[in-house]
Amino acid sequence: MGTHVLSMRIDGELLDRLRIHAAKRGMSVQDYVVRTLIRDDFDERFKAAVDETEKFYGADVSPPPAA
């Protein structure tokens, strides 16, 4: 898998917040942003997989009746 360059223009205040978040984790802003995007992508793929599994098995997602 190769790498590609993504360039983006962001607000100065957002960049400052990203720097703070990255510094708290001992990361560069670039690494912090990439890790955040990877985590978000994983969350979306996981939710899609759960939805497909529920569709396949016909899972009833409504809460059980109160006793």
C-alpha angles and dihedrals in degrees: 000000000000129000128242134195121244117190121191139173115228137176116270093236091053091050090051091052091047090051090052093049092046093047091052087059096041092245137126117252089248093054092045093052093046092049090049092051092048091051092049091048090050091050091052093047092046092051090049090051092050091049091050091048091050090049092049095049094035091236115192105226096187116110118261116262116270115257 
